[in-house]
Structure formats: C-alpha cells, structure tokens
Amino acid sequence: MRKTNSTNFVNERFLFQICELNSAVSIISGRWKLQIVYSISQGYNRFHLLRKELPNISEQVLSRQLKELEKHAVILKTEIPDTVPAGIEYILTTKGKDLIPILESLCNWGKIYAKGKEISVDLFG
C-alpha cells in the first residue's frame, strides 16, 4: 500500500484530476491486461483457456491481472452452473466490451507504426 503523502501518490492523484486518460491507462496498464481482455472477447474465457492462449504468462500473474480487471469492473467472474468442481468463466462487462474497439484501433496503429518491433526514440534529438 502506497503512503498517501508520498510524492508518487500525490503525483498520481494530480494526473488523475487533470485528465481522465491517466485514470483509464491506470486501469488497463500491465503487461498482460490488454491481451487478457482481448482474449476473453475472443472466447478464451476460462483460466485454463487463457493459459493456453497466453503460454508465457505465469499462473500467478494471470490470476493477479484477472483480479485487477475484475476490481475495475472490466470483467466479471462467474460460476458455471452444474459443474464439479465449480467452473469459473470470465465475461466482459459493458466497460470491457467498450474497450474492444479501442484495442483494435491501437492494434491497427501498432501495425502501421510499430511493425511488430520496439519503437526507437531518440530522446536527445
């Protein structure tokens, strides 16, 4: 838990107040979150399916990212009735569904400008 009087906390609060973009990026930031959301939208809606779709993510990280997405109401964790042991699936909320066209636009932007490579930035012009 971050101290409420720390510089990072104060700066984060300031950024959230001046622009909603900062709040939005905070919700979806994380190495795997965007891919998890997109994968769920494509039908990979159970933990084991997400692990197959994203083989490089550890179970611990996947679990943590799912919990964070659930906390921010991007996904909803639901129990599948009449399964033993109890099956769990993840579905996109309205907030999560509204994110899909944005992700597709970002993907298209990446295809044009990143071309699958790391973008180099010359900080010293």
KEBAVEX-196537 format. One record per atom (N, C-alpha, C, O, CB): atom name; x, z, y; residue number from 0; residue in one letter. Coordinates in steps of 0.2 Angstrom, whole numbers, plus 5000, padded with zeros to 4 digits. Glycine has a CB too. Layout:
// residues N
atom,x,z,y,nr,rest
CA,X,Z,Y,NUM,a
...
This chain:
// residues 125
atom,x,z,y,nr,rest
N,5004,5000,4994,0,m
CA,5000,5000,5000,0,m
C,5004,5000,5006,0,m
O,5009,5004,5007,0,m
CB,4995,5006,5000,0,m
N,5003,4996,5011,1,r
CA,5007,4995,5017,1,r
C,5005,5000,5022,1,r
O,4999,5002,5023,1,r
CB,5006,4988,5020,1,r
N,5010,5003,5025,2,k
CA,5009,5008,5031,2,k
C,5005,5004,5036,2,k
O,5007,4999,5038,2,k
CB,5015,5011,5033,2,k
N,5000,5008,5039,3,t
CA,4996,5005,5044,3,t
C,5000,5004,5051,3,t
O,4997,5001,5056,3,t
CB,4990,5009,5045,3,t
N,5005,5008,5052,4,n
CA,5009,5007,5058,4,n
C,5015,5003,5057,4,n
O,5019,5003,5061,4,n
CB,5011,5014,5060,4,n
N,5016,5000,5051,5,s
CA,5022,4996,5050,5,s
C,5021,4989,5054,5,s
O,5016,4987,5056,5,s
CB,5023,4994,5043,5,s
N,5027,4986,5056,6,t
CA,5027,4980,5060,6,t
C,5023,4975,5056,6,t
O,5020,4971,5059,6,t
CB,5034,4978,5062,6,t
N,5025,4974,5050,7,n
CA,5021,4969,5046,7,n
C,5014,4970,5046,7,n
O,5010,4965,5047,7,n
CB,5023,4969,5038,7,n
N,5011,4976,5045,8,f
CA,5004,4977,5046,8,f
C,5001,4975,5052,8,f
O,4996,4972,5053,8,f
CB,5002,4984,5044,8,f
N,5004,4977,5058,9,v
CA,5002,4976,5065,9,v
C,5002,4968,5066,9,v
O,4997,4966,5069,9,v
CB,5007,4979,5070,9,v
N,5007,4965,5064,10,n
CA,5008,4958,5065,10,n
C,5003,4954,5061,10,n
O,4999,4949,5064,10,n
CB,5015,4955,5063,10,n
N,5001,4956,5055,11,e
CA,4996,4953,5051,11,e
C,4989,4954,5054,11,e
O,4986,4949,5054,11,e
CB,4996,4956,5044,11,e
N,4988,4960,5056,12,r
CA,4981,4961,5060,12,r
C,4981,4956,5066,12,r
O,4975,4954,5067,12,r
CB,4981,4968,5062,12,r
N,4986,4956,5070,13,f
CA,4986,4952,5076,13,f
C,4984,4944,5074,13,f
O,4980,4941,5077,13,f
CB,4993,4952,5079,13,f
N,4988,4942,5069,14,l
CA,4987,4935,5067,14,l
C,4980,4934,5064,14,l
O,4977,4928,5066,14,l
CB,4992,4933,5061,14,l
N,4977,4938,5061,15,f
CA,4970,4938,5058,15,f
C,4965,4938,5064,15,f
O,4960,4934,5064,15,f
CB,4969,4943,5053,15,f
N,4967,4941,5069,16,q
CA,4962,4941,5075,16,q
C,4962,4935,5079,16,q
O,4957,4933,5082,16,q
CB,4964,4947,5079,16,q
N,4968,4932,5080,17,i
CA,4969,4926,5084,17,i
C,4967,4920,5081,17,i
O,4965,4915,5084,17,i
CB,4976,4925,5087,17,i
N,4967,4919,5074,18,c
CA,4965,4913,5071,18,c
C,4962,4914,5064,18,c
O,4966,4918,5060,18,c
CB,4971,4908,5071,18,c
N,4957,4912,5062,19,e
CA,4954,4913,5055,19,e
C,4958,4909,5050,19,e
O,4957,4911,5044,19,e
CB,4947,4910,5055,19,e
N,4962,4904,5052,20,l
CA,4966,4901,5047,20,l
C,4971,4906,5044,20,l
O,4972,4905,5038,20,l
CB,4970,4895,5051,20,l
N,4973,4910,5047,21,n
CA,4978,4915,5044,21,n
C,4974,4919,5039,21,n
O,4977,4921,5034,21,n
CB,4981,4920,5050,21,n
N,4968,4921,5040,22,s
CA,4964,4925,5036,22,s
C,4963,4921,5029,22,s
O,4964,4923,5024,22,s
CB,4958,4927,5039,22,s
N,4961,4914,5030,23,a
CA,4960,4910,5025,23,a
C,4966,4909,5020,23,a
O,4966,4909,5014,23,a
CB,4957,4903,5027,23,a
N,4972,4908,5024,24,v
CA,4978,4907,5020,24,v
C,4980,4913,5016,24,v
O,4982,4913,5010,24,v
CB,4984,4905,5025,24,v
N,4978,4919,5019,25,s
CA,4980,4925,5015,25,s
C,4976,4926,5009,25,s
O,4978,4928,5004,25,s
CB,4978,4931,5020,25,s
N,4970,4924,5009,26,i
CA,4965,4924,5003,26,i
C,4968,4919,4997,26,i
O,4968,4921,4992,26,i
CB,4958,4922,5005,26,i
N,4970,4914,4999,27,i
CA,4972,4909,4994,27,i
C,4980,4908,4993,27,i
O,4982,4904,4989,27,i
CB,4970,4902,4996,27,i
N,4984,4912,4997,28,s
CA,4991,4912,4996,28,s
C,4993,4915,4989,28,s
O,4989,4920,4987,28,s
CB,4994,4915,5002,28,s
N,4998,4913,4986,29,g
CA,5000,4915,4980,29,g
C,5002,4909,4976,29,g
O,4999,4904,4977,29,g
CB,4995,4919,4976,29,g
N,5007,4909,4972,30,r
CA,5010,4903,4969,30,r
C,5005,4899,4965,30,r
O,5005,4893,4964,30,r
CB,5016,4905,4965,30,r
N,5000,4903,4961,31,w
CA,4996,4900,4956,31,w
C,4988,4900,4959,31,w
O,4984,4896,4955,31,w
CB,4996,4904,4950,31,w
N,4986,4903,4964,32,k
CA,4979,4904,4965,32,k
C,4976,4897,4966,32,k
O,4970,4896,4963,32,k
CB,4979,4908,4972,32,k
N,4979,4893,4970,33,l
CA,4975,4886,4971,33,l
C,4974,4882,4965,33,l
O,4969,4879,4963,33,l
CB,4979,4882,4976,33,l
N,4980,4882,4960,34,q
CA,4979,4879,4954,34,q
C,4974,4882,4950,34,q
O,4970,4879,4946,34,q
CB,4986,4879,4951,34,q
N,4974,4889,4950,35,i
CA,4969,4893,4946,35,i
C,4962,4891,4948,35,i
O,4957,4889,4944,35,i
CB,4970,4900,4946,35,i
N,4960,4891,4954,36,v
CA,4954,4889,4957,36,v
C,4952,4882,4955,36,v
O,4946,4880,4953,36,v
CB,4954,4889,4965,36,v
N,4957,4877,4956,37,y
CA,4955,4870,4954,37,y
C,4954,4869,4946,37,y
O,4950,4866,4944,37,y
CB,4961,4866,4956,37,y
N,4958,4873,4942,38,s
CA,4957,4873,4935,38,s
C,4950,4875,4933,38,s
O,4947,4873,4928,38,s
CB,4963,4877,4932,38,s
N,4948,4881,4936,39,i
CA,4942,4883,4935,39,i
C,4936,4878,4936,39,i
O,4931,4877,4933,39,i
CB,4940,4890,4938,39,i
N,4937,4875,4942,40,s
CA,4932,4870,4944,40,s
C,4932,4864,4939,40,s
O,4927,4860,4938,40,s
CB,4934,4867,4951,40,s
N,4938,4863,4935,41,q
CA,4938,4858,4930,41,q
C,4936,4860,4923,41,q
O,4937,4856,4918,41,q
CB,4945,4855,4930,41,q
N,4933,4866,4922,42,g
CA,4931,4868,4916,42,g
C,4935,4873,4912,42,g
O,4934,4875,4907,42,g
CB,4929,4863,4912,42,g
N,4941,4874,4915,43,y
CA,4946,4879,4912,43,y
C,4944,4886,4914,43,y
O,4947,4889,4918,43,y
CB,4953,4877,4913,43,y
N,4938,4889,4911,44,n
CA,4935,4894,4914,44,n
C,4936,4901,4910,44,n
O,4933,4906,4912,44,n
CB,4928,4893,4916,44,n
N,4940,4901,4905,45,r
CA,4942,4907,4902,45,r
C,4949,4908,4902,45,r
O,4953,4904,4903,45,r
CB,4939,4906,4894,45,r
N,4951,4914,4901,46,f
CA,4958,4916,4901,46,f
C,4962,4912,4897,46,f
O,4967,4910,4899,46,f
CB,4959,4924,4900,46,f
N,4960,4911,4891,47,h
CA,4965,4908,4886,47,h
C,4965,4900,4888,47,h
O,4970,4897,4887,47,h
CB,4962,4908,4879,47,h
N,4960,4897,4891,48,l
CA,4960,4890,4893,48,l
C,4964,4890,4899,48,l
O,4968,4885,4900,48,l
CB,4953,4888,4895,48,l
N,4964,4894,4903,49,l
CA,4969,4894,4909,49,l
C,4976,4895,4907,49,l
O,4980,4892,4910,49,l
CB,4967,4900,4914,49,l
N,4977,4899,4902,50,r
CA,4984,4900,4900,50,r
C,4987,4893,4897,50,r
O,4992,4891,4897,50,r
CB,4985,4905,4894,50,r
N,4982,4889,4893,51,k
CA,4984,4883,4890,51,k
C,4985,4878,4896,51,k
O,4990,4874,4895,51,k
CB,4979,4880,4885,51,k
N,4981,4878,4901,52,e
CA,4981,4873,4906,52,e
C,4987,4874,4911,52,e
O,4990,4870,4913,52,e
CB,4975,4873,4911,52,e
N,4989,4881,4911,53,l
CA,4995,4883,4916,53,l
C,5000,4887,4911,53,l
O,5001,4893,4912,53,l
CB,4992,4887,4922,53,l
N,5003,4883,4907,54,p
CA,5008,4887,4902,54,p
C,5014,4891,4905,54,p
O,5016,4895,4902,54,p
CB,5010,4882,4897,54,p
N,5015,4889,4911,55,n
CA,5021,4893,4914,55,n
C,5019,4899,4918,55,n
O,5024,4903,4920,55,n
CB,5024,4888,4919,55,n
N,5013,4901,4918,56,i
CA,5011,4907,4921,56,i
C,5011,4913,4916,56,i
O,5008,4912,4911,56,i
CB,5004,4906,4925,56,i
N,5013,4918,4918,57,s
CA,5013,4924,4913,57,s
C,5006,4927,4913,57,s
O,5002,4926,4918,57,s
CB,5018,4930,4915,57,s
N,5004,4930,4908,58,e
CA,4998,4933,4907,58,e
C,4997,4939,4913,58,e
O,4991,4939,4915,58,e
CB,4997,4937,4900,58,e
N,5002,4942,4914,59,q
CA,5001,4947,4920,59,q
C,5000,4944,4926,59,q
O,4996,4947,4930,59,q
CB,5008,4951,4920,59,q
N,5003,4939,4928,60,v
CA,5002,4936,4934,60,v
C,4995,4932,4935,60,v
O,4992,4933,4940,60,v
CB,5008,4930,4936,60,v
N,4993,4929,4929,61,l
CA,4987,4926,4929,61,l
C,4981,4931,4930,61,l
O,4977,4930,4934,61,l
CB,4986,4922,4922,61,l
N,4982,4937,4926,62,s
CA,4977,4942,4927,62,s
C,4977,4945,4934,62,s
O,4971,4946,4937,62,s
CB,4979,4948,4922,62,s
N,4983,4946,4937,63,r
CA,4983,4948,4944,63,r
C,4980,4943,4949,63,r
O,4976,4945,4954,63,r
CB,4990,4950,4946,63,r
N,4981,4937,4948,64,q
CA,4979,4932,4953,64,q
C,4971,4931,4952,64,q
O,4968,4930,4957,64,q
CB,4982,4925,4952,64,q
N,4969,4932,4946,65,l
CA,4961,4931,4945,65,l
C,4958,4937,4948,65,l
O,4953,4937,4951,65,l
CB,4960,4932,4937,65,l
N,4961,4943,4947,66,k
CA,4958,4949,4951,66,k
C,4958,4949,4958,66,k
O,4953,4950,4961,66,k
CB,4962,4956,4949,66,k
N,4963,4946,4961,67,e
CA,4963,4945,4968,67,e
C,4958,4940,4971,67,e
O,4955,4941,4976,67,e
CB,4970,4943,4971,67,e
N,4957,4934,4967,68,l
CA,4952,4929,4968,68,l
C,4945,4932,4968,68,l
O,4941,4930,4972,68,l
CB,4953,4923,4964,68,l
N,4944,4936,4963,69,e
CA,4938,4940,4962,69,e
C,4937,4945,4968,69,e
O,4931,4945,4970,69,e
CB,4938,4943,4955,69,e
N,4942,4948,4970,70,k
CA,4941,4953,4975,70,k
C,4939,4950,4982,70,k
O,4935,4952,4986,70,k
CB,4948,4957,4976,70,k
N,4941,4943,4983,71,h
CA,4940,4940,4989,71,h
C,4933,4935,4988,71,h
O,4932,4931,4992,71,h
CB,4945,4935,4991,71,h
N,4930,4936,4982,72,a
CA,4924,4933,4981,72,a
C,4924,4925,4980,72,a
O,4920,4921,4982,72,a
CB,4918,4934,4986,72,a
N,4930,4923,4978,73,v
CA,4931,4916,4977,73,v
C,4929,4914,4970,73,v
O,4926,4908,4969,73,v
CB,4939,4914,4978,73,v
N,4930,4918,4965,74,i
CA,4927,4918,4958,74,i
C,4923,4924,4956,74,i
O,4924,4929,4960,74,i
CB,4933,4917,4953,74,i
N,4919,4923,4951,75,l
CA,4915,4928,4948,75,l
C,4917,4929,4941,75,l
O,4917,4924,4937,75,l
CB,4908,4927,4950,75,l
N,4918,4935,4939,76,k
CA,4920,4936,4932,76,k
C,4913,4938,4928,76,k
O,4910,4943,4930,76,k
CB,4925,4942,4931,76,k
N,4911,4934,4923,77,t
CA,4905,4935,4920,77,t
C,4906,4936,4912,77,t
O,4911,4933,4910,77,t
CB,4900,4930,4921,77,t
N,4902,4940,4909,78,e
CA,4902,4941,4902,78,e
C,4898,4936,4899,78,e
O,4892,4935,4901,78,e
CB,4900,4948,4900,78,e
N,4900,4933,4894,79,i
CA,4897,4928,4890,79,i
C,4892,4932,4885,79,i
O,4895,4935,4881,79,i
CB,4901,4923,4886,79,i
N,4886,4931,4885,80,p
CA,4881,4935,4881,80,p
C,4882,4933,4873,80,p
O,4884,4927,4872,80,p
CB,4874,4934,4883,80,p
N,4881,4938,4869,81,d
CA,4881,4937,4862,81,d
C,4888,4935,4859,81,d
O,4888,4931,4854,81,d
CB,4876,4932,4860,81,d
N,4893,4937,4862,82,t
CA,4900,4935,4859,82,t
C,4903,4942,4857,82,t
O,4903,4947,4860,82,t
CB,4904,4931,4864,82,t
N,4907,4942,4851,83,v
CA,4910,4948,4849,83,v
C,4917,4945,4847,83,v
O,4918,4941,4843,83,v
CB,4907,4951,4842,83,v
N,4922,4948,4850,84,p
CA,4922,4953,4856,84,p
C,4919,4950,4862,84,p
O,4918,4944,4862,84,p
CB,4929,4956,4857,84,p
N,4917,4954,4867,85,a
CA,4914,4951,4873,85,a
C,4918,4946,4876,85,a
O,4924,4947,4878,85,a
CB,4912,4957,4878,85,a
N,4915,4940,4877,86,g
CA,4919,4934,4880,86,g
C,4918,4935,4888,86,g
O,4913,4937,4890,86,g
CB,4916,4928,4877,86,g
N,4923,4933,4891,87,i
CA,4923,4933,4898,87,i
C,4925,4926,4901,87,i
O,4929,4922,4898,87,i
CB,4928,4938,4901,87,i
N,4921,4924,4906,88,e
CA,4922,4917,4909,88,e
C,4922,4918,4917,88,e
O,4919,4923,4919,88,e
CB,4917,4912,4907,88,e
N,4926,4914,4920,89,y
CA,4926,4914,4927,89,y
C,4922,4908,4930,89,y
O,4923,4902,4928,89,y
CB,4934,4914,4929,89,y
N,4918,4909,4935,90,i
CA,4915,4904,4938,90,i
C,4916,4904,4946,90,i
O,4918,4910,4948,90,i
CB,4907,4904,4937,90,i
N,4916,4898,4949,91,l
CA,4917,4898,4956,91,l
C,4911,4901,4960,91,l
O,4905,4899,4958,91,l
CB,4919,4891,4958,91,l
N,4912,4905,4965,92,t
CA,4906,4907,4969,92,t
C,4905,4901,4974,92,t
O,4909,4896,4974,92,t
CB,4908,4913,4973,92,t
N,4900,4901,4978,93,t
CA,4899,4896,4984,93,t
C,4906,4896,4988,93,t
O,4908,4890,4990,93,t
CB,4893,4898,4988,93,t
N,4909,4901,4989,94,k
CA,4915,4901,4993,94,k
C,4920,4897,4989,94,k
O,4924,4893,4992,94,k
CB,4918,4909,4994,94,k
N,4921,4898,4983,95,g
CA,4926,4895,4979,95,g
C,4924,4887,4978,95,g
O,4929,4883,4979,95,g
CB,4926,4897,4972,95,g
N,4918,4886,4977,96,k
CA,4916,4878,4977,96,k
C,4917,4875,4984,96,k
O,4919,4869,4984,96,k
CB,4908,4878,4976,96,k
N,4916,4878,4989,97,d
CA,4918,4876,4996,97,d
C,4925,4874,4997,97,d
O,4927,4870,5001,97,d
CB,4915,4880,5001,97,d
N,4929,4877,4993,98,l
CA,4936,4877,4994,98,l
C,4939,4870,4990,98,l
O,4944,4867,4992,98,l
CB,4940,4883,4990,98,l
N,4935,4868,4985,99,i
CA,4937,4862,4981,99,i
C,4939,4856,4985,99,i
O,4944,4853,4985,99,i
CB,4932,4860,4976,99,i
N,4934,4854,4990,100,p
CA,4936,4848,4994,100,p
C,4942,4849,4998,100,p
O,4946,4844,5000,100,p
CB,4930,4846,4998,100,p
N,4943,4855,5000,101,i
CA,4949,4856,5004,101,i
C,4955,4855,5000,101,i
O,4960,4853,5002,101,i
CB,4949,4864,5007,101,i
N,4955,4858,4994,102,l
CA,4961,4857,4989,102,l
C,4962,4850,4988,102,l
O,4968,4848,4988,102,l
CB,4959,4861,4983,102,l
N,4957,4846,4987,103,e
CA,4958,4839,4986,103,e
C,4961,4835,4992,103,e
O,4965,4831,4991,103,e
CB,4951,4836,4984,103,e
N,4959,4837,4998,104,s
CA,4962,4834,5004,104,s
C,4969,4836,5004,104,s
O,4973,4832,5006,104,s
CB,4958,4837,5010,104,s
N,4971,4843,5003,105,l
CA,4978,4845,5003,105,l
C,4982,4841,4997,105,l
O,4988,4839,4999,105,l
CB,4978,4852,5001,105,l
N,4979,4840,4992,106,c
CA,4982,4836,4986,106,c
C,4984,4829,4989,106,c
O,4989,4827,4988,106,c
CB,4978,4836,4980,106,c
N,4979,4826,4992,107,n
CA,4980,4819,4995,107,n
C,4985,4819,5000,107,n
O,4989,4815,5000,107,n
CB,4973,4816,4997,107,n
N,4985,4824,5004,108,w
CA,4990,4825,5009,108,w
C,4997,4825,5006,108,w
O,5002,4822,5008,108,w
CB,4989,4831,5014,108,w
N,4998,4829,5001,109,g
CA,5004,4830,4997,109,g
C,5006,4824,4994,109,g
O,5012,4822,4994,109,g
CB,5003,4836,4992,109,g
N,5002,4820,4991,110,k
CA,5003,4813,4988,110,k
C,5006,4809,4993,110,k
O,5011,4805,4992,110,k
CB,4997,4810,4985,110,k
N,5004,4809,4999,111,i
CA,5006,4805,5005,111,i
C,5013,4807,5007,111,i
O,5018,4803,5008,111,i
CB,5001,4804,5010,111,i
N,5014,4813,5009,112,y
CA,5019,4816,5012,112,y
C,5025,4820,5008,112,y
O,5030,4819,5010,112,y
CB,5017,4821,5018,112,y
N,5023,4823,5003,113,a
CA,5027,4826,4999,113,a
C,5030,4822,4993,113,a
O,5036,4823,4991,113,a
CB,5024,4833,4996,113,a
N,5026,4818,4990,114,k
CA,5028,4814,4985,114,k
C,5031,4817,4979,114,k
O,5035,4815,4976,114,k
CB,5032,4808,4987,114,k
N,5028,4823,4978,115,g
CA,5030,4827,4972,115,g
C,5037,4831,4973,115,g
O,5039,4834,4968,115,g
CB,5030,4823,4966,115,g
N,5039,4830,4979,116,k
CA,5046,4833,4980,116,k
C,5046,4838,4985,116,k
O,5041,4839,4989,116,k
CB,5051,4828,4982,116,k
N,5051,4843,4985,117,e
CA,5051,4848,4990,117,e
C,5052,4844,4997,117,e
O,5057,4840,4997,117,e
CB,5057,4853,4989,117,e
N,5049,4846,5002,118,i
CA,5049,4843,5009,118,i
C,5055,4846,5012,118,i
O,5056,4852,5012,118,i
CB,5043,4844,5013,118,i
N,5060,4842,5014,119,s
CA,5066,4845,5018,119,s
C,5064,4845,5025,119,s
O,5061,4841,5028,119,s
CB,5072,4841,5016,119,s
N,5066,4851,5028,120,v
CA,5065,4852,5035,120,v
C,5072,4853,5038,120,v
O,5076,4858,5036,120,v
CB,5060,4858,5036,120,v
N,5073,4850,5044,121,d
CA,5079,4851,5047,121,d
C,5078,4855,5053,121,d
O,5075,4854,5058,121,d
CB,5082,4844,5050,121,d
N,5079,4862,5052,122,l
CA,5077,4867,5057,122,l
C,5082,4867,5063,122,l
O,5080,4869,5068,122,l
CB,5078,4874,5054,122,l
N,5087,4863,5063,123,f
CA,5092,4863,5068,123,f
C,5092,4856,5072,123,f
O,5097,4855,5076,123,f
CB,5099,4865,5066,123,f
N,5087,4852,5070,124,g
CA,5086,4846,5074,124,g
C,5092,4841,5074,124,g
O,5092,4836,5077,124,g
CB,5084,4847,5080,124,g
